[in-house]
Amino acid sequence: MSKVNILSTKILLSPQKQALLDAGFSVNEANFIKTQNLDFDLKGIKANLIFTSQNAAQSVLLHPKAEDLKTKNVFCVGIKTKALLEENGFNVIVYVDYASDLAEIITLIYSNETYTFFSGNLRKETVPKALKEANIQFNEIQVYETILTPHKLNIAVEGILFFSPSGVESYLKENKIKKEVCFCIGETTAEALFNVTKNIRIAENPSIEELILEVIEYY
């Protein structure tokens, strides 16, 4: 049987790639987006902090005054974001897998609090819209930007791994999706493909390891 050709739209860590190679796949990879930390001021910080991405957390941790934020409670999306913040001494009181769930918890249970939302330039409206509608006091600080880095694919692949809506957007700038199976890290990423293909598989939990398991199980 010939090897199934997989494309990852992000360079995988070596154990992640190895898991696919050990399962008999041929793996191609390229970064279809890159992120860049921005300069920002930590002014007017509210009582609680919101992070919906690991990139935002990493950018804030590099700020010379990041230490001053450790007295605040943190609400975040993603187990890896939670782990990163806790390893650096932050107190995470709520973490969930999706921004929509976080918005729901904040508006239902913690609506009397105030928040600073650390975001990127391509962030979704999910959290800010929910907070505005619930009249919750918050401000937003943009701490990183996502830059699309499209590549023209010149090999045939059977499966494509997508990790973010911006990764989908970048891929589609230079390539079309025909019969390929699209493996998505989460529902938000999958939504970016709904008008493009029905051939979508979503990881059981939004992590790269779970996404790789989904690929292995599918084939």
Backbone as JSON Lines, residues from 0, in Angstrom:
{"i":0,"aa":"M","n":[0.84,-1.19,0.0],"ca":[0.0,0.0,0.0],"c":[0.88,1.25,0.0]}
{"i":1,"aa":"S","n":[0.57,2.21,-0.85],"ca":[1.4,3.42,-0.88],"c":[1.06,4.3,0.32]}
{"i":2,"aa":"K","n":[2.03,5.1,0.72],"ca":[1.86,5.95,1.91],"c":[0.85,7.07,1.64]}
{"i":3,"aa":"V","n":[0.07,7.38,2.66],"ca":[-0.87,8.51,2.56],"c":[-0.06,9.8,2.78]}
{"i":4,"aa":"N","n":[-0.25,10.72,1.84],"ca":[0.48,11.99,1.87],"c":[-0.3,13.04,2.66]}
{"i":5,"aa":"I","n":[0.32,13.55,3.73],"ca":[-0.35,14.52,4.61],"c":[0.39,15.86,4.53]}
{"i":6,"aa":"L","n":[-0.36,16.96,4.54],"ca":[0.26,18.28,4.64],"c":[-0.14,18.9,5.97]}
{"i":7,"aa":"S","n":[0.85,19.37,6.72],"ca":[0.57,20.17,7.91],"c":[0.81,21.64,7.57]}
{"i":8,"aa":"T","n":[-0.18,22.49,7.85],"ca":[-0.04,23.91,7.52],"c":[0.71,24.67,8.62]}
{"i":9,"aa":"K","n":[1.44,23.9,9.42],"ca":[2.28,24.47,10.48],"c":[3.42,23.48,10.69]}
{"i":10,"aa":"I","n":[4.64,23.96,10.9],"ca":[5.77,23.06,11.16],"c":[5.53,22.39,12.52]}
{"i":11,"aa":"L","n":[5.49,21.07,12.51],"ca":[5.21,20.31,13.74],"c":[6.47,20.17,14.59]}
{"i":12,"aa":"L","n":[6.26,19.95,15.9],"ca":[7.39,19.6,16.76],"c":[7.82,18.19,16.38]}
{"i":13,"aa":"S","n":[9.08,17.88,16.64],"ca":[9.57,16.59,16.13],"c":[8.83,15.36,16.67]}
{"i":14,"aa":"P","n":[8.4,15.3,17.97],"ca":[7.61,14.13,18.39],"c":[6.25,14.06,17.7]}
{"i":15,"aa":"Q","n":[5.67,15.23,17.39],"ca":[4.36,15.25,16.7],"c":[4.5,14.69,15.29]}
{"i":16,"aa":"K","n":[5.53,15.14,14.59],"ca":[5.78,14.64,13.23],"c":[6.1,13.15,13.26]}
{"i":17,"aa":"Q","n":[6.9,12.77,14.26],"ca":[7.32,11.36,14.38],"c":[6.12,10.44,14.56]}
{"i":18,"aa":"A","n":[5.11,10.9,15.3],"ca":[3.91,10.08,15.51],"c":[3.24,9.75,14.18]}
{"i":19,"aa":"L","n":[3.22,10.72,13.26],"ca":[2.63,10.48,11.93],"c":[3.53,9.58,11.08]}
{"i":20,"aa":"L","n":[4.84,9.8,11.16],"ca":[5.78,8.96,10.39],"c":[5.72,7.51,10.88]}
{"i":21,"aa":"D","n":[5.65,7.35,12.22],"ca":[5.58,5.99,12.8],"c":[4.3,5.28,12.38]}
{"i":22,"aa":"A","n":[3.24,6.06,12.12],"ca":[1.96,5.47,11.7],"c":[1.94,5.21,10.19]}
{"i":23,"aa":"G","n":[3.05,5.51,9.52],"ca":[3.18,5.17,8.09],"c":[2.8,6.26,7.11]}
{"i":24,"aa":"F","n":[2.63,7.49,7.6],"ca":[2.28,8.6,6.7],"c":[3.53,9.24,6.11]}
{"i":25,"aa":"S","n":[3.33,9.86,4.96],"ca":[4.35,10.74,4.39],"c":[3.94,12.17,4.79]}
{"i":26,"aa":"V","n":[4.84,12.92,5.4],"ca":[4.47,14.21,5.99],"c":[5.18,15.37,5.29]}
{"i":27,"aa":"N","n":[4.38,16.31,4.81],"ca":[4.91,17.57,4.26],"c":[4.45,18.67,5.2]}
{"i":28,"aa":"E","n":[5.28,19.69,5.42],"ca":[4.88,20.74,6.35],"c":[5.44,22.09,5.95]}
{"i":29,"aa":"A","n":[4.67,23.14,6.25],"ca":[5.1,24.52,5.99],"c":[4.26,25.42,6.89]}
{"i":30,"aa":"N","n":[4.85,26.52,7.33],"ca":[4.09,27.49,8.13],"c":[3.3,28.41,7.2]}
{"i":31,"aa":"F","n":[1.98,28.32,7.26],"ca":[1.13,29.15,6.42],"c":[0.78,30.49,7.09]}
{"i":32,"aa":"I","n":[1.12,30.61,8.37],"ca":[1.0,31.91,9.04],"c":[2.22,32.1,9.91]}
{"i":33,"aa":"K","n":[2.51,33.36,10.24],"ca":[3.52,33.61,11.28],"c":[2.97,34.67,12.21]}
{"i":34,"aa":"T","n":[3.44,34.65,13.46],"ca":[2.97,35.65,14.41],"c":[4.13,36.52,14.84]}
{"i":35,"aa":"Q","n":[3.79,37.76,15.15],"ca":[4.81,38.74,15.53],"c":[4.32,39.48,16.77]}
{"i":36,"aa":"N","n":[5.16,39.5,17.82],"ca":[4.79,40.24,19.03],"c":[4.85,41.74,18.75]}
{"i":37,"aa":"L","n":[3.92,42.48,19.37],"ca":[3.88,43.93,19.19],"c":[4.38,44.63,20.46]}
{"i":38,"aa":"D","n":[4.77,45.88,20.31],"ca":[5.04,46.71,21.49],"c":[3.71,47.23,22.02]}
{"i":39,"aa":"F","n":[3.54,47.17,23.33],"ca":[2.28,47.66,23.91],"c":[2.54,48.13,25.33]}
{"i":40,"aa":"D","n":[1.64,48.97,25.83],"ca":[1.73,49.47,27.2],"c":[0.78,48.7,28.1]}
{"i":41,"aa":"L","n":[1.24,48.38,29.3],"ca":[0.35,47.75,30.27],"c":[-0.27,48.85,31.13]}
{"i":42,"aa":"K","n":[-1.18,49.6,30.52],"ca":[-1.85,50.7,31.22],"c":[-3.34,50.41,31.33]}
{"i":43,"aa":"G","n":[-3.93,50.87,32.43],"ca":[-5.38,50.71,32.6],"c":[-5.81,49.26,32.69]}
{"i":44,"aa":"I","n":[-4.96,48.41,33.29],"ca":[-5.27,46.98,33.38],"c":[-6.38,46.76,34.41]}
{"i":45,"aa":"K","n":[-7.38,46.0,34.03],"ca":[-8.54,45.76,34.89],"c":[-8.25,44.6,35.88]}
{"i":46,"aa":"A","n":[-9.27,44.22,36.65],"ca":[-9.09,43.24,37.73],"c":[-8.79,41.83,37.22]}
{"i":47,"aa":"N","n":[-9.28,41.5,36.03],"ca":[-9.1,40.15,35.47],"c":[-8.53,40.23,34.07]}
{"i":48,"aa":"L","n":[-7.82,39.16,33.69],"ca":[-7.17,39.12,32.37],"c":[-7.8,38.03,31.52]}
{"i":49,"aa":"I","n":[-7.98,38.3,30.23],"ca":[-8.51,37.3,29.29],"c":[-7.48,37.02,28.2]}
{"i":50,"aa":"F","n":[-7.2,35.74,28.01],"ca":[-6.34,35.28,26.9],"c":[-7.1,34.24,26.11]}
{"i":51,"aa":"T","n":[-7.25,34.44,24.8],"ca":[-7.9,33.42,23.99],"c":[-6.9,32.69,23.09]}
{"i":52,"aa":"S","n":[-5.6,33.02,23.25],"ca":[-4.59,32.29,22.47],"c":[-3.26,32.25,23.21]}
{"i":53,"aa":"Q","n":[-2.52,31.2,22.89],"ca":[-1.18,31.03,23.45],"c":[-0.25,32.15,23.0]}
{"i":54,"aa":"N","n":[-0.44,32.61,21.76],"ca":[0.42,33.69,21.23],"c":[0.29,34.96,22.08]}
{"i":55,"aa":"A","n":[-0.93,35.27,22.49],"ca":[-1.15,36.46,23.33],"c":[-0.44,36.29,24.67]}
{"i":56,"aa":"A","n":[-0.57,35.09,25.24],"ca":[0.08,34.82,26.53],"c":[1.6,34.96,26.42]}
{"i":57,"aa":"Q","n":[2.16,34.39,25.35],"ca":[3.62,34.47,25.16],"c":[4.09,35.91,25.01]}
{"i":58,"aa":"S","n":[3.34,36.7,24.28],"ca":[3.71,38.1,24.08],"c":[3.68,38.88,25.4]}
{"i":59,"aa":"V","n":[2.63,38.67,26.19],"ca":[2.51,39.37,27.48],"c":[3.62,38.93,28.44]}
{"i":60,"aa":"L","n":[3.95,37.64,28.43],"ca":[5.01,37.14,29.32],"c":[6.37,37.78,29.03]}
{"i":61,"aa":"L","n":[6.57,38.24,27.79],"ca":[7.84,38.87,27.42],"c":[7.89,40.35,27.83]}
{"i":62,"aa":"H","n":[6.75,40.88,28.25],"ca":[6.73,42.31,28.62],"c":[7.51,42.52,29.92]}
{"i":63,"aa":"P","n":[8.35,43.59,29.99],"ca":[9.14,43.8,31.21],"c":[8.31,43.96,32.48]}
{"i":64,"aa":"K","n":[7.04,44.36,32.34],"ca":[6.21,44.54,33.54],"c":[5.21,43.39,33.74]}
{"i":65,"aa":"A","n":[5.44,42.26,33.08],"ca":[4.51,41.11,33.19],"c":[4.33,40.67,34.64]}
{"i":66,"aa":"E","n":[5.39,40.79,35.43],"ca":[5.37,40.38,36.84],"c":[4.23,41.08,37.61]}
{"i":67,"aa":"D","n":[3.95,42.33,37.25],"ca":[2.92,43.12,37.95],"c":[1.51,42.54,37.74]}
{"i":68,"aa":"L","n":[1.35,41.7,36.73],"ca":[0.01,41.19,36.4],"c":[-0.36,39.94,37.2]}
{"i":69,"aa":"K","n":[0.6,39.41,37.94],"ca":[0.37,38.11,38.59],"c":[-0.6,38.16,39.75]}
{"i":70,"aa":"T","n":[-0.97,39.38,40.16],"ca":[-1.98,39.52,41.23],"c":[-3.4,39.38,40.66]}
{"i":71,"aa":"K","n":[-3.52,39.38,39.34],"ca":[-4.83,39.34,38.67],"c":[-5.28,37.88,38.45]}
{"i":72,"aa":"N","n":[-6.58,37.69,38.37],"ca":[-7.11,36.38,37.98],"c":[-7.17,36.29,36.46]}
{"i":73,"aa":"V","n":[-6.98,35.08,35.94],"ca":[-6.93,34.87,34.49],"c":[-8.07,33.97,34.02]}
{"i":74,"aa":"F","n":[-8.68,34.36,32.91],"ca":[-9.67,33.55,32.2],"c":[-9.06,33.24,30.84]}
{"i":75,"aa":"C","n":[-8.97,31.97,30.45],"ca":[-8.28,31.71,29.18],"c":[-8.9,30.55,28.4]}
{"i":76,"aa":"V","n":[-8.52,30.5,27.13],"ca":[-8.95,29.43,26.23],"c":[-7.74,28.54,25.95]}
{"i":77,"aa":"G","n":[-7.91,27.24,26.18],"ca":[-6.87,26.27,25.8],"c":[-6.03,25.78,26.97]}
{"i":78,"aa":"I","n":[-5.87,24.47,27.04],"ca":[-5.09,23.83,28.11],"c":[-3.62,24.25,28.05]}
{"i":79,"aa":"K","n":[-3.1,24.44,26.82],"ca":[-1.68,24.83,26.7],"c":[-1.47,26.27,27.16]}
{"i":80,"aa":"T","n":[-2.45,27.14,26.88],"ca":[-2.37,28.53,27.33],"c":[-2.4,28.55,28.86]}
{"i":81,"aa":"K","n":[-3.3,27.75,29.44],"ca":[-3.41,27.65,30.9],"c":[-2.08,27.19,31.5]}
{"i":82,"aa":"A","n":[-1.51,26.13,30.92],"ca":[-0.26,25.57,31.45],"c":[0.87,26.61,31.39]}
{"i":83,"aa":"L","n":[0.96,27.3,30.26],"ca":[2.01,28.3,30.06],"c":[1.9,29.42,31.12]}
{"i":84,"aa":"L","n":[0.68,29.9,31.34],"ca":[0.47,30.98,32.3],"c":[0.74,30.51,33.73]}
{"i":85,"aa":"E","n":[0.28,29.31,34.05],"ca":[0.49,28.79,35.42],"c":[1.97,28.53,35.7]}
{"i":86,"aa":"E","n":[2.67,28.02,34.69],"ca":[4.12,27.79,34.84],"c":[4.84,29.1,35.16]}
{"i":87,"aa":"N","n":[4.27,30.22,34.69],"ca":[4.89,31.52,34.91],"c":[4.27,32.29,36.07]}
{"i":88,"aa":"G","n":[3.54,31.57,36.92],"ca":[3.08,32.16,38.17],"c":[1.74,32.88,38.13]}
{"i":89,"aa":"F","n":[0.97,32.69,37.05],"ca":[-0.34,33.34,36.96],"c":[-1.41,32.43,37.57]}
{"i":90,"aa":"N","n":[-2.48,33.06,38.06],"ca":[-3.57,32.31,38.67],"c":[-4.74,32.2,37.69]}
{"i":91,"aa":"V","n":[-4.86,31.03,37.05],"ca":[-5.94,30.8,36.08],"c":[-7.15,30.26,36.82]}
{"i":92,"aa":"I","n":[-8.25,31.01,36.82],"ca":[-9.42,30.52,37.56],"c":[-10.45,29.86,36.65]}
{"i":93,"aa":"V","n":[-10.42,30.2,35.35],"ca":[-11.33,29.54,34.4],"c":[-10.57,29.28,33.11]}
{"i":94,"aa":"Y","n":[-10.63,28.03,32.63],"ca":[-10.12,27.76,31.28],"c":[-11.09,26.82,30.59]}
{"i":95,"aa":"V","n":[-11.27,27.05,29.3],"ca":[-12.18,26.22,28.49],"c":[-11.52,26.0,27.12]}
{"i":96,"aa":"D","n":[-12.14,25.18,26.29],"ca":[-11.56,24.89,24.98],"c":[-11.91,25.92,23.9]}
{"i":97,"aa":"Y","n":[-13.01,26.64,24.1],"ca":[-13.48,27.56,23.05],"c":[-13.84,28.93,23.61]}
{"i":98,"aa":"A","n":[-13.58,29.96,22.8],"ca":[-13.89,31.35,23.2],"c":[-15.38,31.53,23.48]}
{"i":99,"aa":"S","n":[-16.24,30.82,22.73],"ca":[-17.69,30.97,22.94],"c":[-18.08,30.49,24.34]}
{"i":100,"aa":"D","n":[-17.43,29.4,24.81],"ca":[-17.71,28.9,26.16],"c":[-17.22,29.89,27.22]}
{"i":101,"aa":"L","n":[-16.07,30.49,26.96],"ca":[-15.51,31.46,27.9],"c":[-16.43,32.67,28.02]}
{"i":102,"aa":"A","n":[-16.9,33.15,26.87],"ca":[-17.81,34.3,26.86],"c":[-19.08,33.99,27.66]}
{"i":103,"aa":"E","n":[-19.57,32.77,27.52],"ca":[-20.8,32.36,28.22],"c":[-20.57,32.33,29.73]}
{"i":104,"aa":"I","n":[-19.45,31.75,30.15],"ca":[-19.15,31.65,31.59],"c":[-18.99,33.04,32.21]}
{"i":105,"aa":"I","n":[-18.26,33.91,31.51],"ca":[-18.04,35.27,32.04],"c":[-19.36,36.02,32.16]}
{"i":106,"aa":"T","n":[-20.18,35.96,31.11],"ca":[-21.44,36.74,31.13],"c":[-22.46,36.16,32.12]}
{"i":107,"aa":"L","n":[-22.43,34.85,32.34],"ca":[-23.42,34.24,33.25],"c":[-22.99,34.29,34.72]}
{"i":108,"aa":"I","n":[-21.68,34.12,34.97],"ca":[-21.23,33.93,36.36],"c":[-20.38,35.09,36.88]}
{"i":109,"aa":"Y","n":[-19.61,35.7,35.98],"ca":[-18.65,36.71,36.44],"c":[-18.92,38.1,35.83]}
{"i":110,"aa":"S","n":[-20.19,38.43,35.66],"ca":[-20.53,39.66,34.92],"c":[-20.26,40.93,35.73]}
{"i":111,"aa":"N","n":[-20.05,40.8,37.04],"ca":[-19.79,42.0,37.86],"c":[-18.31,42.39,37.86]}
{"i":112,"aa":"E","n":[-17.49,41.57,37.23],"ca":[-16.04,41.83,37.21],"c":[-15.66,42.75,36.05]}
{"i":113,"aa":"T","n":[-14.41,43.22,36.09],"ca":[-13.86,44.0,34.96],"c":[-12.69,43.23,34.34]}
{"i":114,"aa":"Y","n":[-12.44,43.47,33.05],"ca":[-11.49,42.62,32.31],"c":[-10.59,43.42,31.38]}
{"i":115,"aa":"T","n":[-9.36,42.91,31.2],"ca":[-8.49,43.34,30.11],"c":[-8.28,42.14,29.2]}
{"i":116,"aa":"F","n":[-8.62,42.31,27.93],"ca":[-8.53,41.23,26.94],"c":[-7.27,41.46,26.09]}
{"i":117,"aa":"F","n":[-6.34,40.5,26.16],"ca":[-5.11,40.57,25.35],"c":[-5.35,39.8,24.05]}
{"i":118,"aa":"S","n":[-5.2,40.49,22.91],"ca":[-5.64,39.87,21.66],"c":[-4.63,40.03,20.53]}
{"i":119,"aa":"G","n":[-4.96,39.41,19.4],"ca":[-4.19,39.56,18.17],"c":[-5.04,40.3,17.13]}
{"i":120,"aa":"N","n":[-4.42,40.68,16.02],"ca":[-5.13,41.49,15.02],"c":[-6.25,40.75,14.3]}
{"i":121,"aa":"L","n":[-6.19,39.41,14.27],"ca":[-7.22,38.66,13.53],"c":[-8.21,37.96,14.47]}
{"i":122,"aa":"R","n":[-8.28,38.43,15.7],"ca":[-9.16,37.76,16.66],"c":[-10.62,37.85,16.24]}
{"i":123,"aa":"K","n":[-11.39,36.85,16.67],"ca":[-12.83,36.83,16.37],"c":[-13.56,37.81,17.3]}
{"i":124,"aa":"E","n":[-14.78,38.15,16.95],"ca":[-15.6,39.08,17.75],"c":[-16.26,38.38,18.96]}
{"i":125,"aa":"T","n":[-16.1,37.07,19.06],"ca":[-16.85,36.28,20.05],"c":[-16.85,36.89,21.45]}
{"i":126,"aa":"V","n":[-15.66,37.11,22.01],"ca":[-15.56,37.59,23.4],"c":[-15.96,39.06,23.52]}
{"i":127,"aa":"P","n":[-15.36,39.98,22.72],"ca":[-15.74,41.39,22.87],"c":[-17.24,41.64,22.67]}
{"i":128,"aa":"K","n":[-17.84,40.96,21.7],"ca":[-19.27,41.15,21.41],"c":[-20.11,40.72,22.61]}
{"i":129,"aa":"A","n":[-19.78,39.57,23.19],"ca":[-20.54,39.06,24.35],"c":[-20.41,40.0,25.54]}
{"i":130,"aa":"L","n":[-19.19,40.51,25.78],"ca":[-18.98,41.4,26.93],"c":[-19.74,42.72,26.73]}
{"i":131,"aa":"K","n":[-19.68,43.24,25.49],"ca":[-20.4,44.5,25.21],"c":[-21.91,44.31,25.43]}
{"i":132,"aa":"E","n":[-22.45,43.22,24.89],"ca":[-23.89,42.97,24.98],"c":[-24.34,42.81,26.43]}
{"i":133,"aa":"A","n":[-23.42,42.3,27.28],"ca":[-23.77,42.1,28.7],"c":[-23.39,43.31,29.56]}
{"i":134,"aa":"N","n":[-22.97,44.4,28.88],"ca":[-22.55,45.63,29.59],"c":[-21.46,45.38,30.62]}
{"i":135,"aa":"I","n":[-20.53,44.5,30.27],"ca":[-19.4,44.2,31.16],"c":[-18.26,45.15,30.82]}
{"i":136,"aa":"Q","n":[-17.66,45.72,31.86],"ca":[-16.59,46.7,31.64],"c":[-15.29,45.97,31.26]}
{"i":137,"aa":"F","n":[-14.74,46.33,30.09],"ca":[-13.48,45.7,29.67],"c":[-12.72,46.64,28.73]}
{"i":138,"aa":"N","n":[-11.43,46.41,28.61],"ca":[-10.65,47.06,27.56],"c":[-9.84,46.0,26.85]}
{"i":139,"aa":"E","n":[-9.3,46.36,25.71],"ca":[-8.59,45.37,24.88],"c":[-7.21,45.93,24.5]}
{"i":140,"aa":"I","n":[-6.2,45.08,24.62],"ca":[-4.85,45.47,24.24],"c":[-4.35,44.47,23.19]}
{"i":141,"aa":"Q","n":[-4.0,44.97,22.02],"ca":[-3.48,44.08,20.97],"c":[-1.99,43.84,21.22]}
{"i":142,"aa":"V","n":[-1.63,42.56,21.38],"ca":[-0.25,42.25,21.79],"c":[0.54,41.46,20.74]}
{"i":143,"aa":"Y","n":[-0.15,41.0,19.71],"ca":[0.58,40.32,18.62],"c":[-0.22,40.44,17.34]}
{"i":144,"aa":"E","n":[0.45,40.18,16.22],"ca":[-0.29,40.13,14.96],"c":[0.02,38.85,14.21]}
{"i":145,"aa":"T","n":[-0.98,38.4,13.49],"ca":[-0.84,37.21,12.65],"c":[-0.66,37.66,11.21]}
{"i":146,"aa":"I","n":[0.37,37.12,10.56],"ca":[0.66,37.48,9.17],"c":[0.48,36.22,8.3]}
{"i":147,"aa":"L","n":[-0.31,36.33,7.24],"ca":[-0.51,35.18,6.35],"c":[0.75,34.98,5.5]}
{"i":148,"aa":"T","n":[1.19,33.73,5.4],"ca":[2.37,33.41,4.56],"c":[1.99,32.26,3.61]}
{"i":149,"aa":"P","n":[1.21,32.56,2.56],"ca":[0.71,31.49,1.67],"c":[1.84,30.81,0.89]}
{"i":150,"aa":"H","n":[1.66,29.54,0.59],"ca":[2.59,28.78,-0.26],"c":[1.77,28.07,-1.32]}
{"i":151,"aa":"K","n":[2.3,27.98,-2.53],"ca":[1.66,27.2,-3.6],"c":[2.09,25.75,-3.44]}
{"i":152,"aa":"L","n":[1.13,24.87,-3.3],"ca":[1.43,23.45,-3.11],"c":[1.67,22.79,-4.47]}
{"i":153,"aa":"N","n":[2.82,22.1,-4.61],"ca":[3.06,21.46,-5.91],"c":[3.16,19.94,-5.81]}
{"i":154,"aa":"I","n":[2.56,19.39,-4.74],"ca":[2.47,17.93,-4.62],"c":[1.01,17.59,-4.31]}
{"i":155,"aa":"A","n":[0.64,16.37,-4.62],"ca":[-0.73,15.93,-4.3],"c":[-0.75,15.41,-2.87]}
{"i":156,"aa":"V","n":[-1.72,15.86,-2.09],"ca":[-1.86,15.34,-0.72],"c":[-3.29,14.83,-0.52]}
{"i":157,"aa":"E","n":[-3.41,13.87,0.38],"ca":[-4.75,13.32,0.66],"c":[-5.41,13.98,1.87]}
{"i":158,"aa":"G","n":[-4.57,14.43,2.79],"ca":[-5.1,15.05,4.01],"c":[-4.35,16.33,4.33]}
{"i":159,"aa":"I","n":[-5.07,17.32,4.89],"ca":[-4.45,18.6,5.27],"c":[-4.79,18.89,6.73]}
{"i":160,"aa":"L","n":[-3.77,19.27,7.5],"ca":[-3.97,19.63,8.9],"c":[-4.07,21.15,9.02]}
{"i":161,"aa":"F","n":[-5.18,21.62,9.6],"ca":[-5.38,23.06,9.82],"c":[-5.47,23.36,11.31]}
{"i":162,"aa":"F","n":[-4.85,24.49,11.72],"ca":[-4.75,24.81,13.14],"c":[-5.43,26.12,13.52]}
{"i":163,"aa":"S","n":[-5.9,26.88,12.53],"ca":[-6.55,28.16,12.83],"c":[-7.3,28.63,11.59]}
{"i":164,"aa":"P","n":[-8.32,29.49,11.78],"ca":[-9.02,30.06,10.62],"c":[-8.07,30.84,9.7]}
{"i":165,"aa":"S","n":[-7.06,31.52,10.28],"ca":[-6.12,32.27,9.44],"c":[-5.24,31.33,8.62]}
{"i":166,"aa":"G","n":[-4.96,30.15,9.14],"ca":[-4.21,29.13,8.38],"c":[-5.01,28.66,7.17]}
{"i":167,"aa":"V","n":[-6.33,28.5,7.37],"ca":[-7.23,28.12,6.27],"c":[-7.22,29.22,5.2]}
{"i":168,"aa":"E","n":[-7.36,30.47,5.66],"ca":[-7.4,31.62,4.74],"c":[-6.1,31.69,3.92]}
{"i":169,"aa":"S","n":[-4.98,31.49,4.6],"ca":[-3.68,31.56,3.93],"c":[-3.54,30.44,2.89]}
{"i":170,"aa":"Y","n":[-3.95,29.21,3.25],"ca":[-3.86,28.07,2.33],"c":[-4.68,28.33,1.06]}
{"i":171,"aa":"L","n":[-5.9,28.87,1.26],"ca":[-6.81,29.06,0.13],"c":[-6.39,30.2,-0.8]}
{"i":172,"aa":"K","n":[-5.46,31.04,-0.36],"ca":[-4.97,32.11,-1.24],"c":[-4.22,31.56,-2.45]}
{"i":173,"aa":"E","n":[-3.53,30.42,-2.27],"ca":[-2.71,29.87,-3.35],"c":[-3.17,28.48,-3.81]}
{"i":174,"aa":"N","n":[-4.11,27.87,-3.08],"ca":[-4.47,26.48,-3.36],"c":[-5.98,26.28,-3.31]}
{"i":175,"aa":"K","n":[-6.44,25.23,-3.99],"ca":[-7.86,24.87,-3.91],"c":[-7.99,23.56,-3.13]}
{"i":176,"aa":"I","n":[-9.14,23.38,-2.5],"ca":[-9.41,22.12,-1.81],"c":[-10.4,21.34,-2.67]}
{"i":177,"aa":"K","n":[-10.02,20.13,-3.07],"ca":[-10.89,19.3,-3.91],"c":[-11.39,18.1,-3.1]}
{"i":178,"aa":"K","n":[-10.61,17.0,-3.19],"ca":[-11.07,15.8,-2.47],"c":[-10.32,15.58,-1.16]}
{"i":179,"aa":"E","n":[-9.38,16.47,-0.85],"ca":[-8.57,16.27,0.36],"c":[-9.44,16.27,1.62]}
{"i":180,"aa":"V","n":[-9.06,15.45,2.58],"ca":[-9.73,15.46,3.88],"c":[-9.07,16.56,4.72]}
{"i":181,"aa":"C","n":[-9.89,17.44,5.28],"ca":[-9.35,18.56,6.08],"c":[-9.51,18.23,7.56]}
{"i":182,"aa":"F","n":[-8.39,18.1,8.23],"ca":[-8.38,17.79,9.67],"c":[-8.19,19.11,10.43]}
{"i":183,"aa":"C","n":[-9.17,19.45,11.26],"ca":[-9.15,20.76,11.94],"c":[-8.97,20.59,13.44]}
{"i":184,"aa":"I","n":[-8.17,21.49,14.02],"ca":[-7.87,21.39,15.45],"c":[-9.1,21.66,16.31]}
{"i":185,"aa":"G","n":[-10.06,22.46,15.78],"ca":[-11.26,22.77,16.56],"c":[-12.38,23.27,15.68]}
{"i":186,"aa":"E","n":[-13.49,23.56,16.32],"ca":[-14.71,23.94,15.58],"c":[-14.56,25.28,14.88]}
{"i":187,"aa":"T","n":[-13.85,26.22,15.5],"ca":[-13.69,27.55,14.89],"c":[-12.91,27.45,13.58]}
{"i":188,"aa":"T","n":[-11.89,26.6,13.59],"ca":[-11.1,26.37,12.37],"c":[-11.96,25.68,11.31]}
{"i":189,"aa":"A","n":[-12.75,24.7,11.74],"ca":[-13.62,23.98,10.8],"c":[-14.64,24.91,10.15]}
{"i":190,"aa":"E","n":[-15.14,25.87,10.93],"ca":[-16.14,26.82,10.39],"c":[-15.59,27.58,9.18]}
{"i":191,"aa":"A","n":[-14.28,27.83,9.18],"ca":[-13.66,28.56,8.07],"c":[-13.7,27.75,6.76]}
{"i":192,"aa":"L","n":[-14.01,26.46,6.87],"ca":[-14.03,25.58,5.69],"c":[-15.44,25.18,5.26]}
{"i":193,"aa":"F","n":[-16.46,25.59,6.03],"ca":[-17.82,25.12,5.77],"c":[-18.32,25.41,4.35]}
{"i":194,"aa":"N","n":[-17.9,26.54,3.77],"ca":[-18.34,26.87,2.42],"c":[-17.42,26.31,1.34]}
{"i":195,"aa":"V","n":[-16.4,25.58,1.77],"ca":[-15.36,25.12,0.83],"c":[-15.46,23.61,0.59]}
{"i":196,"aa":"T","n":[-15.69,22.87,1.67],"ca":[-15.7,21.4,1.57],"c":[-16.57,20.82,2.67]}
{"i":197,"aa":"K","n":[-17.07,19.61,2.42],"ca":[-17.79,18.87,3.47],"c":[-16.87,17.84,4.11]}
{"i":198,"aa":"N","n":[-15.7,17.72,3.53],"ca":[-14.74,16.69,3.94],"c":[-13.91,17.14,5.14]}
{"i":199,"aa":"I","n":[-14.57,17.28,6.29],"ca":[-13.91,17.88,7.47],"c":[-13.96,16.91,8.65]}
{"i":200,"aa":"R","n":[-12.83,16.77,9.31],"ca":[-12.77,16.01,10.57],"c":[-12.23,16.94,11.64]}
{"i":201,"aa":"I","n":[-12.82,16.88,12.83],"ca":[-12.4,17.79,13.91],"c":[-11.83,16.96,15.06]}
{"i":202,"aa":"A","n":[-10.72,17.42,15.6],"ca":[-10.1,16.73,16.73],"c":[-11.07,16.69,17.9]}
{"i":203,"aa":"E","n":[-11.01,15.6,18.69],"ca":[-11.93,15.45,19.82],"c":[-11.73,16.57,20.84]}
{"i":204,"aa":"N","n":[-10.48,16.9,21.11],"ca":[-10.14,18.05,21.95],"c":[-9.17,18.92,21.16]}
{"i":205,"aa":"P","n":[-9.25,20.25,21.31],"ca":[-8.43,21.11,20.45],"c":[-6.95,21.16,20.85]}
{"i":206,"aa":"S","n":[-6.21,20.1,20.49],"ca":[-4.75,20.11,20.66],"c":[-4.13,19.43,19.45]}
{"i":207,"aa":"I","n":[-2.87,19.74,19.19],"ca":[-2.19,19.15,18.02],"c":[-2.1,17.63,18.18]}
{"i":208,"aa":"E","n":[-1.84,17.17,19.41],"ca":[-1.74,15.71,19.64],"c":[-3.05,15.0,19.31]}
{"i":209,"aa":"E","n":[-4.17,15.61,19.72],"ca":[-5.49,15.02,19.42],"c":[-5.78,15.05,17.92]}
{"i":210,"aa":"L","n":[-5.32,16.09,17.26],"ca":[-5.52,16.21,15.82],"c":[-4.77,15.09,15.09]}
{"i":211,"aa":"I","n":[-3.56,14.82,15.55],"ca":[-2.75,13.75,14.95],"c":[-3.43,12.39,15.18]}
{"i":212,"aa":"L","n":[-3.99,12.19,16.38],"ca":[-4.73,10.95,16.67],"c":[-5.91,10.8,15.72]}
{"i":213,"aa":"E","n":[-6.59,11.91,15.45],"ca":[-7.75,11.91,14.53],"c":[-7.33,11.44,13.13]}
{"i":214,"aa":"V","n":[-6.18,11.92,12.67],"ca":[-5.64,11.54,11.35],"c":[-5.36,10.04,11.34]}
{"i":215,"aa":"I","n":[-4.66,9.58,12.38],"ca":[-4.27,8.16,12.44],"c":[-5.51,7.27,12.48]}
{"i":216,"aa":"E","n":[-6.51,7.67,13.3],"ca":[-7.74,6.87,13.42],"c":[-8.53,6.86,12.11]}
{"i":217,"aa":"Y","n":[-8.54,7.99,11.43],"ca":[-9.31,8.1,10.19],"c":[-8.77,7.14,9.13]}
{"i":218,"aa":"Y","n":[-7.45,7.06,9.02],"ca":[-6.87,6.2,7.97],"c":[-6.6,4.78,8.44]}
